[in-house]
């Protein structure tokens, strides 16, 4: 062999449920690039964290002897270079938001499938950096965060926020998820220039009558007149103009995101500089 073999990635699994420990171990042991350490108590997790470093930590929220989120909070130094994935059947907004505040990398809801587990662990292992998401407000009806301008951080916060409210109808959840994805990526890619030292400010408000997103990026703003590669800037008599411009510029097919967002919004407002946008979707009484 011409090069050295890469050392196995260290993965710690902490859960007081024997069935979960066995399931996670069986799934991850198929990967010979991973070395597993399995713990059944919070005390043993803490002991392992103090003995060596781990690339990924899969941690139950509710141990019999300890709270997993407290472990996360009390061992920040030991976990500084670890990606922590919280595992729990507790789907309350308070638990999710505390996980964000304590800088959990991801969250996986029990019961989960083998493919979902593998995907979460692989995502954690391949992330380029642990970009910290700062929580400004953690009320279930008003979530506000500062997110580094990286695609990895965008994917993480979308995963968290889409789980904060689980009482929306499926079609509405799909709309809200799509809109959030498009607006956030626009803010991170165009406003933040994919610079993780810059932050996008996101507020997500949910009342019985509406869902509202407010997203502010750190850029100077834009004008719809200056984004001819986007369908939203097309003239009514030339609906394919953006496609020709994208092809001529060698850009990937697309450009429909903002136009789709406009079609899904009940209200879509930009500030004067157009570096801040508010999306509103009104709910009927049965929508959640």
C-alpha positions, 0 to 999 in steps of 0.5 A: 500500500502506498499510503497509511491507513486512516485511523478508525473514527471514534464513536461513543454511544450512550443510552440506558435502553439496552435495545437501543444500544444493541440496535445502534451497535449492530448498524454501525459495526458494519462500518469497519471505519468506525470504532464504537464505545458503548455506555449504559449510564451517564456516569460511564459516558462522562468517564469515557469523555474524560479518557479520550476524544470522540469524533461523534457522540450519540447521546440519549436525552433521558438517562436513568441517572443523568440528563443527556443535555446536562452532560452536553452542557457540563462537558463542553471542553471534552466535547469541543471537537465532537459532533453530538447527535441527540437521540430521544423520543421526546419531541417537545419544542423545549427539548429540541431548542435546548439541544440547539442552545447546547450546540448539539450537532444534530437530533434524531428522533426515536424510533429511527431506521438504520438508514437514518442513523447511518445518514446522521453519523455520516453527515456528522463525520464529513462536516468540515467544521462545527459551526456554532448556532447561537440561540437568541430566543428559544420560546416554542412560538418564537425561535430566533437564531444566528446561523453561520453562513455555511451549507452544513449549518443551514442543513442543521438548523432546518432539520431542527426547526422543521421538528420544532412544530410537528402539528402542521398538516403535511402539505403545509409542512412541505410548503414551509420547509421548501420556503425556509430552505430557499430563503435561507440558502439565498441568504447564506450563498448570496448575502453571506457568500458562504463565509462561516464567519458571517451570520444570518439572523433567522426568526421563526414565529408560529401562532394559531393564525400564521407561520412567519419567517424573518431572515436577515443576511449580512450582505448589502442586499440586491435588486430583482433587476440585477438577478436576471438568472432568476425566474422571478425577474422574467418579463411576463412575455418572456418566461424562459429568459432566465434559462437562456441566461443561465445556460449562456453563463454556464450555470446549473439549471434552476432559478425557480426558487424565489418565484416558487416562494412568491407563489406560496406566500400569503405575504412576502416583504423585503426591506429597502436594501433587500437583505431582509425578508419576511414570509407569512403563511396564514393558517386555517383553524385546523392547520395547527 
